[in-house]
Each structure stands twice: as structure tokens, then as C-alpha cells.
């Protein structure tokens, strides 16, 4: 606080300090007349009674709690200094903003800002003095109680009563014109609704009656509980009874505290004393709770604009509270904007001039009022965006998809363009059109010619034949030598164990057929997937049956490929039964 600017400006900070008069609050706010009198004086520009009433309101748990929710919701937010518009890249402006953030706690402490906000919103006028310590060029806020503040309708300025001093020429009554530059050097006026009768919008006016109703409800409800919490005892005394006995019985009943037994004398004819408790028959107590609840709603609506963020009744919902929470965000945004404008012009401008010599570099104090993102809601919104983009691509609307992704914060890989959309049905049609037509004499051609065959079966067989031809072209040369060795090894074997031993003996010196196994695996997988797809296109079947037939077709395709490509030196003969299943395979070599 003892920083002195290197380039001393021509205007020095004011050195005089003013002292407030003692504050005494002896008012009893227990009648409508007193409250209305304070509001009437406020309408005339006299803030004394209304300011004292605001102090009394802060003792109410509801008003204090709701207001704290609003005020703390602002002062508890992070604050940063932003450069003036157009100077975002100016180095001097950036340096001033950085220095302003460092000095902000000395310039405008949170408690002073909260106090100024309270008077500005409750009364329409918040008054603060800029105080400079000895040898300091850093202004600090001191908020004044508006009890001794009054608006002069003839002079069109505020009158402030301060403690007079021996050398004061004004007698303790200051004339403060908010538009006077000399006054602005010393005082700050926070008037969110303006200085021209802005106090008519102060929250104290709509809160006064609900507040006094709450006080009455508390008082009368407590009295009701006091009266009915201990019911009245009604004593029946016989008209012809010994006076001494009557006095004795009444004395015993009067001294009755928590005992559960009371003596009631009765004569031989059944006449005697009787004690009854007199209690209310109706639910008259509900009037207090109903009236207090209405006053609570009035308080919340007046200060927050709604009441769903303070309470969700049985007719409310969490969704409704979230919607109305944005209303409360608008209220906080208004507080942040008005305070930012006021403090920049009244506080930060002087500090900038004193320390940097140029008021045009004055930064803006900005509170971060944007609420944290709801991750679940953001994910739902992102999913809706993707679905909308998918529909737009399917309908071929001329939408700029990269710009849409940028607007919604969707990061695209650099250098990769969004592929053009093509309908899957069109893609299948192109593949089918590019597939060579089958031999007219083949079984496939005869099957396709029959109109009663399911389309899935025809398409699936076409695809399987394509896989078979591709496998035959790539795997035939690799498969034939291995298959010939296997057939030669098992020829003449008498048992499974002998087959295993022969195969191991033949291939123990061979390298692992990795490439061949990979090709066979791919072919079998494609055939199986194709069979499942073809079967599902026509009629749903048990999964096991579909996979079995798909596997059989794949194996048949492999065997057919081998059968059609014999090697020059070896001949493989495959025998099938009537259903086309392989029943035997023999290999003969030339000269054997």
C-alpha cells in the first residue's frame, strides 16, 4: 500500500478522511404503520429509516440466508482483470491488467464489495469512500451506512451527514453530486437502477410486508403453542357443596403440575367435582404455517427471481430447479455487470492513472459467472448433435460439417477430411453389380433363375463363390503340397493314433505353415459371416444351424478349389456321396 508511481500524475489522491456518526437502532418494527412510514420516507429520498429496517431484516433467517446465497454466489467466484476492448494484444494494457489482479485484494476486499452490493440492491444506493493511507497511492473501499444519506430533490444531489471537525467548513453536511469529477475522486456511488429515483426499485420495498408478516407469524405461532401446549383445565363444582371442601379441591387442582392423578370428591348421589381439558377442535395452527410459507416464497422471488433453487416442493422437480437456476444466474450476472462497471470507473480508473498514467488502460474486473459444465448433460447433447449430423448426411443436406463440429467443440483429426456419405444399400448394389455372372450351366445360375428362392440365399452364394475363387487363387499353390503329404501319410493307417504319428513324422522337419493357416482362417471367417448374414436375410434360424452350414460351405469351397487345381506331378482324387459330402480322398504320384 506504499507504492508510489514512478511518473507522478498531476492529480494527487484526496487526503481528507471523513468519520461516520454513531449508529443507533432503537426502532421496534412491530407495526404496519412503522414499516409504511419508513417506506414513505424512502420514496422521498430519505434513506435513514429504510436503512435501519434493512439492518433489522438481516436478523431474519430467511432473508439473511437467501441474500447470502446471492451475494456469496458472486463474491465467491474467481475474478480476473481484462483489458479494454480493442487492446487485447496491447502489451501495456496486459501489464496493467496483470498488476490489477495482484492489487485487487487491497483495492476491493470481498467484504466491502458484498456490503456495497447489499445497499445497492436493497436501497438502490450504495455509497463508498476511497481511502488512501499516508503516503499511499492505492485507493481502498470503505462502505458507508446510508442512514445519514438523503437525496435533495431541488439540488439534484445527495446530502451526507458526517462527523464535523474543527476545521470543516461544511458543518458536517456534504453535498455529493455523482456527476461532479471532484466528488468522483473521493466517492463511489453504486446505483444499479440509476441515480434518478433508482431507490424506488430497491428490494426493501417488496420485502417489507412479507418480512413483518414473518415476524408476526413467529410471534403468534409461539403464543398459540404456549396457550394450547398446556390446555385449560375446566373444573365442574357442584352448587350445593361445602365451601371449605370447594376451596380445598380448587387449591389442589391449581397446584397440579405434571401429576397424572387429581382428587374429585363425589357424594352418595353421584354429585361432585369433575376436571376436563379444554383444547381447540379445529386445525387453526395451519394458518400460521400457510402464511409463513407464502412469506418465504415472496422473499425468495424478490431476491432470486424464483424459489425453486431454495426449495423443491412436492409439485416441483429437479429438472424444474435446473431450469429456474438459470434465472438465478441471470440475477448474479446482473450484479456482476453493474458492479464491474461501477468499480472500474470509480476505483480502477484512479489506480490506473496514479500508477500507469493513462486512464484508457483501465482494466475491467470480471467475475467468472459461467457455471461448471454438467458432464452428463454435455454427453447427451453431444449424442444429439451426432444423430442430427447423421440425419443430415443421409438426407444429403448441404451442411458444412467441419464448421458444425467446430461450433460444438468436436475436435477433428488434422489433415483428415470427412468421407462422403454413401447409403449401405447402394454399396451392396455396387458390389453385386461388380460380381461376375456365374456360368450359365452351373448350379448357382440355375438357383438364381428360380424366382421362388430367397434373395439372401442367392446373394450369399454369390459372395461365397467369390471367396472361394479368391482363396483358390491365393491358397491353392500353398495348400496342395501340404494336403498331398497329409493324404499320403494317412493312407493305409489303421487307427487315429497311427494317423497322428504319421502326420507328425511327415511334418516334423517342415516350417510352420503360418501363411497358409492365416489364409484358411480368413476364408473360413468370411464364409461363416456370409452364411449368417444370408440366413438372417431370409428367415431367422438357430445360431448353431446357421454357423454349421456356413462352415460346411466354406470347407466345400476350399475343397473345390483344391479339386480344380491338380499339380503336374501329383493327382488328388476326392470322392463325394449323393449329398456332395467328402467321403474319401486319395493321392497318387506318377510312377506309383
C-alpha positions in Angstrom: 0.0 0.0 0.0 3.0 2.3 0.0 3.7 2.1 -3.7 4.4 5.4 -5.3 4.2 5.7 -9.1 7.4 6.5 -10.9 5.7 9.0 -13.2 3.8 11.0 -10.7 0.5 12.2 -12.2 -0.7 15.8 -11.9 -3.7 14.8 -9.8 -3.0 13.6 -6.4 -5.4 11.4 -4.3 -7.6 13.2 -1.8 -6.1 13.2 1.7 -9.0 14.1 3.9 -10.8 11.3 5.8 -14.4 11.5 7.0 -15.9 9.8 10.0 -19.3 8.4 10.3 -21.7 9.4 13.1 -22.6 6.8 15.7 -25.3 4.3 14.6 -28.1 3.5 17.0 -31.0 1.3 16.1 -33.8 1.5 18.7 -36.7 1.0 16.4 -39.3 -1.6 17.1 -40.6 -2.9 13.8 -43.8 -4.5 15.1 -46.5 -2.5 13.3 -47.5 -1.8 9.7 -47.5 1.9 10.5 -43.8 1.9 11.3 -42.9 0.0 8.2 -45.0 2.1 5.9 -43.6 5.3 7.4 -40.1 4.1 6.6 -41.1 3.3 3.0 -42.8 6.7 2.6 -39.6 8.4 3.7 -37.6 6.2 1.3 -39.9 7.3 -1.6 -39.0 10.9 -0.7 -35.3 10.1 -0.9 -34.6 9.8 2.9 -32.7 6.6 3.5 -32.5 6.7 7.3 -35.5 4.6 8.4 -35.2 2.2 5.4 -31.6 1.6 6.1 -32.3 0.7 9.7 -35.1 -1.6 8.6 -32.7 -3.4 6.3 -30.4 -3.9 9.3 -33.4 -5.5 11.1 -34.2 -7.6 8.1 -30.8 -9.2 8.2 -31.7 -10.7 11.6 -34.4 -12.8 9.8 -33.1 -16.2 8.9 -34.9 -16.5 5.6 -33.9 -13.1 4.2 -30.4 -13.4 5.5 -30.0 -16.9 4.1 -31.4 -16.1 0.7 -29.4 -12.9 0.4 -26.2 -14.7 1.4 -27.0 -17.2 -1.4 -27.0 -14.4 -3.9 -24.2 -12.2 -2.5 -21.8 -15.1 -1.7 -22.6 -16.6 -5.1 -20.9 -13.6 -6.6 -18.1 -12.7 -4.3 -17.0 -16.3 -4.1 -16.5 -16.5 -7.8 -13.0 -16.2 -9.4 -12.2 -12.7 -10.6 -9.8 -11.7 -13.4 -8.9 -8.3 -15.0 -9.5 -8.0 -18.7 -8.1 -5.4 -21.0 -10.4 -2.8 -22.6 -12.0 -3.7 -25.9 -9.5 -3.3 -28.7 -6.5 -3.5 -26.5 -6.4 -7.3 -26.1 -2.9 -7.5 -27.7 -1.5 -4.3 -26.3 1.4 -5.1 -24.0 0.9 -2.1 -21.7 -2.8 -2.9 -21.3 -1.9 -6.6 -20.5 0.7 -5.5 -17.9 -1.9 -3.2 -16.2 -4.5 -6.0 -16.1 -1.9 -8.3 -14.5 -0.9 -5.8 -11.9 -4.6 -5.1 -11.2 -5.2 -8.7 -10.3 -2.3 -8.6 -7.9 -3.5 -5.5 -6.2 -7.2 -6.3 -6.2 -7.4 -7.5 -2.6 -6.1 -4.2 -1.5 -8.4 -2.3 -3.8 -11.7 -4.0 -3.3 -11.9 -6.6 -0.5 -14.8 -9.1 -0.8 -16.5 -7.9 2.4 -16.6 -4.3 1.1 -18.0 -5.4 -2.2 -20.6 -7.5 -0.6 -21.7 -4.6 1.7 -21.9 -2.2 -1.3 -23.9 -4.8 -3.2 -26.3 -5.1 -0.3 -27.1 -1.4 0.0 -27.2 -1.0 -3.8 -29.8 -3.8 -4.2 -31.9 -3.2 -1.0 -32.0 0.6 -1.1 -30.9 1.4 -4.7 -27.9 3.3 -3.5 -24.5 2.1 -2.2 -22.0 4.7 -1.1 -18.3 4.1 -0.6 -15.4 6.3 0.2 -11.9 5.9 -1.4 -9.4 5.9 1.4 -5.6 6.4 0.9 -3.2 5.5 3.6 -0.5 8.0 4.4 2.0 8.1 1.5 -0.1 5.6 -0.4 -1.4 5.9 -4.0 -3.6 2.8 -3.7 -7.3 3.5 -3.1 -9.3 1.2 -0.8 -13.0 0.9 -0.5 -14.8 2.0 2.7 -18.6 1.4 2.5 -20.8 3.9 4.4 -24.0 3.1 6.2 -26.8 5.0 4.3 -28.6 6.1 7.4 -27.3 9.6 7.1 -27.7 9.8 3.4 -30.5 11.8 1.8 -31.4 12.9 -1.7 -32.1 16.6 -2.3 -34.8 16.9 -5.0 -34.1 20.6 -5.5 -30.3 20.5 -5.8 -30.5 17.1 -7.6 -27.7 15.6 -5.5 -27.1 13.6 -2.3 -26.6 15.1 1.1 -24.4 13.1 3.6 -24.1 14.0 7.3 -20.7 13.2 8.7 -19.0 13.9 12.0 -17.9 17.6 11.9 -14.3 18.6 12.7 -12.8 21.8 14.0 -11.5 22.8 10.5 -14.6 21.7 8.5 -16.3 24.5 6.6 -19.4 22.5 5.7 -20.6 21.8 9.3 -20.6 18.1 8.7 -23.1 18.2 5.8 -21.6 17.2 2.5 -23.1 17.8 -0.9 -22.3 14.9 -3.2 -23.1 15.2 -6.8 -22.5 11.8 -8.5 -21.6 13.6 -11.8 -19.1 16.0 -10.2 -15.5 14.9 -11.1 -14.2 16.2 -7.8 -16.7 14.1 -5.9 -15.9 11.1 -8.1 -12.3 11.4 -6.9 -13.3 10.7 -3.4 -16.7 8.8 -3.5 -18.2 5.9 -5.4 -21.9 5.6 -6.0 -23.3 2.1 -6.8 -26.7 2.8 -8.2 -27.8 -0.3 -10.2 -31.0 1.4 -11.3 -29.5 4.8 -11.7 -29.4 7.9 -9.5 -32.7 9.3 -10.7 -35.1 7.7 -8.2 -33.4 4.4 -8.6 -34.2 3.6 -4.9 -37.8 3.0 -6.0 -36.6 -0.4 -7.3 -34.8 -1.3 -4.1 -35.7 -4.7 -2.7 -36.6 -3.3 0.6 -40.0 -2.1 -0.8 -41.4 -5.5 -1.8 -39.7 -7.3 1.1 -41.1 -5.1 3.9 -44.6 -6.6 4.2 -43.5 -10.3 3.9 -40.8 -9.6 6.4 -43.2 -8.1 9.0 -45.7 -10.9 8.3 -42.9 -13.5 9.1 -42.3 -11.8 12.4 -45.9 -11.8 13.3 -46.3 -15.5 12.3 -43.4 -16.4 14.5 -44.7 -14.4 17.4 -48.4 -15.5 17.1 -47.5 -19.1 16.5 -45.3 -19.2 19.6 -48.2 -17.7 21.6 -50.6 -20.3 20.1 -48.3 -23.1 21.2 -47.9 -21.6 24.6 -51.7 -21.5 25.1 -52.6 -24.8 23.5 -49.5 -26.6 24.5 -50.8 -26.5 28.1 -54.6 -26.9 27.8 -57.0 -25.1 30.1 -58.5 -27.1 32.9 -62.2 -26.8 33.3 -63.5 -27.7 36.8 -67.1 -28.5 37.4 -68.1 -27.6 41.0 -71.5 -28.7 42.4 -73.7 -25.8 43.5 -74.5 -27.4 46.9 -71.2 -28.3 48.4 -69.3 -27.5 51.4 -67.4 -24.2 50.8 -64.3 -25.4 52.6 -64.3 -28.6 50.5 -64.6 -26.5 47.3 -61.6 -24.3 48.3 -59.6 -27.4 49.1 -60.3 -29.0 45.8 -59.6 -25.9 43.7 -56.3 -25.4 45.6 -55.3 -29.0 44.7 -56.2 -28.5 41.1 -54.4 -25.2 40.9 -51.2 -26.7 42.2 -51.5 -29.6 39.7 -48.3 -29.8 37.6 -47.3 -33.0 35.9 -49.2 -35.3 38.2 -51.5 -37.7 36.4 -54.0 -38.1 39.3 -56.4 -35.5 40.7 -58.9 -36.0 43.6 -62.5 -35.4 42.6 -64.9 -35.8 45.6 -68.4 -37.2 44.9 -71.4 -37.6 47.3 -73.6 -40.6 47.6 -75.9 -39.4 44.8 -73.1 -39.1 42.3 -72.8 -35.3 42.5 -69.2 -34.0 42.9 -66.2 -32.4 41.2 -65.0 -33.1 37.7 -62.0 -31.8 35.7 -61.7 -31.5 31.9 -59.1 -30.2 29.5 -60.3 -27.5 27.0 -58.5 -27.9 23.7 -59.1 -26.4 20.2 -61.2 -28.6 17.9 -60.1 -27.3 14.5 -56.6 -27.0 12.8 -56.2 -23.3 13.5 -52.4 -23.7 13.7 -52.2 -24.3 9.9 -53.0 -20.6 9.3 -49.5 -19.7 10.7 -47.6 -22.2 8.6 -49.5 -21.3 5.5 -48.9 -17.6 5.9 -45.3 -18.1 6.8 -44.8 -20.3 3.7 -46.3 -17.6 1.4 -43.9 -15.0 3.0 -40.9 -17.4 2.4 -41.8 -17.6 -1.3 -42.2 -13.8 -1.5 -38.7 -13.4 -0.1 -37.1 -15.9 -2.5 -38.9 -14.5 -5.5 -37.9 -10.9 -4.6 -34.2 -11.6 -4.1 -33.6 -14.5 -6.5 -36.4 -14.1 -9.1 -37.7 -17.6 -8.2 -37.9 -20.1 -5.3 -37.1 -23.5 -6.9 -33.4 -23.2 -6.1 -34.2 -22.7 -2.4 -36.8 -25.4 -2.1 -38.5 -28.0 -4.3 -41.9 -28.9 -3.1 -43.9 -32.0 -3.9 -45.1 -30.4 -7.2 -41.6 -29.4 -8.3 -38.8 -31.5 -9.8 -35.0 -31.4 -10.1 -35.4 -30.5 -13.8 -37.5 -27.5 -12.9 -35.0 -26.4 -10.4 -32.2 -26.7 -13.0 -34.3 -24.5 -15.4 -35.0 -21.9 -12.8 -31.4 -21.9 -11.6 -30.6 -20.1 -14.9 -32.9 -17.3 -13.7 -30.8 -17.0 -10.6 -27.7 -17.0 -12.8 -29.2 -14.0 -14.7 -29.5 -12.2 -11.3 -25.9 -12.9 -10.5 -24.9 -11.8 -14.0 -26.7 -8.5 -13.4 -24.9 -8.0 -10.1 -21.5 -8.8 -11.7 -22.1 -6.4 -14.7 -23.3 -3.5 -12.6 -20.5 -3.9 -10.0 -17.9 -4.3 -12.7 -18.9 -1.1 -14.4 -19.1 0.9 -11.1 -15.8 -0.4 -9.7 -13.9 0.1 -13.0 -15.0 3.7 -13.4 -14.8 4.7 -9.7 -11.9 2.6 -8.4 -9.7 1.0 -11.0 -9.5 4.2 -13.2 -7.9 6.2 -10.4 -5.5 3.4 -9.6 -4.5 3.1 -13.3 -4.0 6.8 -13.6 -1.9 7.0 -10.5 0.4 4.1 -11.3 0.4 3.9 -15.1 -0.5 7.5 -16.1 -3.2 6.5 -18.6 -6.9 6.0 -17.7 -7.6 4.5 -21.1 -5.7 1.4 -20.0 -8.1 0.8 -17.1 -8.9 -3.0 -17.0 -12.4 -4.5 -16.3 -12.9 -6.6 -13.2 -14.8 -9.6 -14.4 -16.2 -12.4 -12.3 -16.4 -15.9 -13.8 -20.2 -16.4 -13.7 -20.4 -19.3 -16.1 -21.5 -22.4 -14.1 -19.4 -25.6 -14.4 -20.4 -27.9 -17.2 -22.7 -30.8 -16.4 -20.8 -33.8 -17.9 -23.9 -36.0 -18.2 -25.9 -33.2 -19.9 -23.0 -32.4 -22.2 -22.7 -36.1 -23.3 -26.4 -36.2 -24.0 -26.2 -33.0 -26.1 -23.2 -34.4 -28.0 -25.1 -37.5 -28.8 -28.0 -35.5 -30.1 -25.6 -33.5 -32.3 -24.1 -36.7 -33.8 -27.6 -38.0 -34.5 -28.6 -34.8 -36.2 -25.4 -34.8 -38.3 -26.1 -38.4 -39.3 -29.6 -37.5 -40.5 -28.2 -34.5 -42.4 -25.7 -36.7 -44.1 -28.3 -39.4 -45.0 -30.6 -36.7 -46.4 -27.7 -35.1 -48.3 -28.4 -31.6 -46.9 -25.7 -29.1 -47.9 -24.3 -28.8 -44.3 -20.8 -27.6 -43.5 -19.9 -30.4 -41.2 -16.4 -29.2 -40.2 -17.9 -25.9 -39.2 -20.7 -27.7 -37.3 -18.1 -29.7 -35.4 -16.2 -26.6 -34.5 -19.3 -24.9 -33.2 -20.0 -27.8 -30.9 -16.4 -28.3 -29.8 -15.8 -31.5 -31.6 -12.2 -32.0 -32.4 -11.4 -33.4 -35.9 -8.1 -35.1 -36.7 -5.8 -32.7 -38.6 -5.5 -33.3 -42.3 -8.3 -35.9 -42.5 -11.4 -35.0 -44.4 -14.8 -36.2 -43.6 -15.6 -39.0 -46.0 -18.6 -38.7 -48.4 -21.7 -40.4 -47.2 -23.0 -43.4 -49.2 -26.0 -45.4 -48.4 -25.1 -49.0 -47.4 -27.8 -50.4 -49.7 -26.1 -48.6 -52.7 -22.8 -50.0 -51.6 -24.1 -53.6 -51.7 -25.7 -53.0 -55.0 -22.4 -51.8 -56.5 -20.6 -54.9 -55.1 -23.3 -57.2 -56.6 -23.1 -55.4 -59.9 -19.3 -55.8 -60.0 -19.5 -59.5 -59.2 -19.0 -61.7 -62.4 -22.1 -63.6 -63.6 -22.0 -67.3 -62.9 -21.5 -70.0 -65.5 -24.9 -70.5 -67.2 -24.6 -74.2 -66.7 -23.6 -74.0 -63.0 -25.9 -74.8 -60.1 -25.6 -71.2 -59.0 -27.0 -70.0 -62.2 -29.9 -72.5 -62.1 -30.5 -71.4 -58.4 -30.7 -67.7 -59.3 -33.1 -68.4 -62.2 -35.7 -69.8 -59.8 -37.8 -66.9 -58.6 -39.0 -68.7 -55.5 -35.6 -68.8 -53.9 -35.0 -66.3 -51.1 -32.8 -63.3 -52.1 -30.5 -63.8 -49.2 -29.6 -67.3 -50.3 -28.8 -66.1 -53.8 -26.7 -63.2 -52.7 -24.9 -65.3 -50.0 -24.0 -68.0 -52.5 -22.6 -65.4 -54.9 -20.4 -64.0 -52.2 -19.3 -67.5 -51.1 -18.3 -68.3 -54.7 -16.3 -65.1 -54.8 -14.5 -66.0 -51.6 -13.8 -69.5 -53.0 -12.3 -68.1 -56.2 -10.1 -65.7 -54.2 -9.0 -68.5 -51.9 -8.2 -70.8 -54.8 -6.1 -68.2 -56.4 -4.1 -67.4 -53.3 -4.1 -70.5 -51.2 -4.1 -73.3 -53.9 -0.4 -73.4 -54.6 0.3 -73.3 -50.8 -2.3 -75.9 -49.9 -1.7 -78.6 -52.4 1.8 -79.8 -51.2 0.6 -79.9 -47.6 -2.6 -81.7 -48.5 -0.8 -84.3 -50.6 1.6 -85.1 -47.8 -1.3 -85.4 -45.3 -3.2 -87.7 -47.6 -0.1 -89.8 -48.2 0.6 -90.0 -44.5 -2.9 -91.2 -43.6 -3.3 -93.7 -46.5 -3.3 -97.2 -45.0 -3.4 -96.1 -41.4 -5.3 -98.4 -39.1 -6.1 -96.1 -36.2 -6.2 -92.4 -35.2 -3.0 -92.7 -33.2 -1.2 -94.1 -36.2 -2.5 -91.2 -38.3 -1.2 -88.7 -35.7 2.2 -90.4 -35.6 2.5 -90.5 -39.4 1.5 -86.8 -39.8 4.0 -85.7 -37.1 6.7 -87.7 -38.8 6.0 -86.1 -42.2 5.9 -82.5 -40.9 8.5 -82.6 -38.1 11.1 -81.1 -40.4 8.7 -78.6 -42.1 8.4 -75.0 -41.2 5.1 -73.9 -39.5 2.6 -73.1 -42.3 1.7 -69.7 -40.8 0.8 -68.0 -44.0 -1.4 -70.9 -45.2 -3.2 -71.1 -41.8 -3.9 -67.3 -41.9 -5.4 -67.5 -45.4 -7.6 -70.5 -44.4 -8.7 -68.7 -41.2 -9.7 -65.6 -43.1 -11.6 -67.7 -45.7 -13.5 -69.7 -43.1 -14.3 -66.5 -41.2 -15.7 -64.7 -44.3 -17.7 -67.8 -45.3 -19.1 -68.1 -41.8 -20.1 -64.4 -41.6 -21.6 -64.6 -45.1 -23.6 -67.6 -44.2 -25.0 -65.9 -41.0 -25.9 -62.8 -43.0 -27.6 -64.7 -45.8 -29.6 -66.8 -43.4 -30.8 -63.8 -41.4 -31.8 -62.1 -44.6 -34.3 -64.8 -45.4 -35.5 -66.4 -42.2 -34.2 -66.4 -38.6 -32.8 -69.8 -37.6 -31.0 -71.1 -34.5 -27.5 -69.8 -34.4 -25.9 -73.2 -34.3 -27.5 -74.4 -37.5 -26.6 -71.2 -39.4 -22.9 -71.5 -38.3 -22.8 -75.2 -39.2 -24.0 -74.6 -42.7 -21.7 -71.6 -43.2 -18.7 -73.6 -42.0 -19.7 -76.5 -44.3 -19.9 -74.2 -47.3 -16.5 -72.7 -46.5 -14.9 -76.1 -46.3 -16.6 -77.2 -49.5 -15.3 -74.1 -51.2 -11.8 -74.9 -50.1 -12.1 -78.5 -51.2 -13.5 -77.4 -54.6 -10.6 -75.0 -55.1 -8.1 -77.8 -54.4 -10.0 -80.3 -56.6 -9.9 -77.9 -59.6 -6.1 -77.2 -59.4 -4.1 -80.5 -59.5 -0.3 -80.3 -59.6 1.5 -81.7 -62.7 3.4 -84.3 -60.6 0.6 -85.3 -58.2 -3.1 -86.2 -58.6 -5.7 -85.8 -55.9 -8.9 -87.7 -56.2 -11.8 -86.8 -54.0 -14.9 -88.9 -53.7 -18.3 -87.5 -52.6 -21.6 -89.1 -51.7 -25.0 -88.3 -53.1 -25.3 -85.1 -51.0 -21.9 -83.8 -52.0 -20.1 -84.5 -48.8 -16.5 -85.7 -49.0 -16.2 -89.3 -48.1 -12.7 -90.2 -49.3 -9.5 -88.6 -50.8 -6.6 -90.4 -52.4 -3.3 -89.1 -53.8 -1.3 -90.8 -56.5 2.1 -89.8 -57.7 3.5 -90.5 -61.2 5.0 -93.9 -61.4 3.4 -95.1 -58.1 
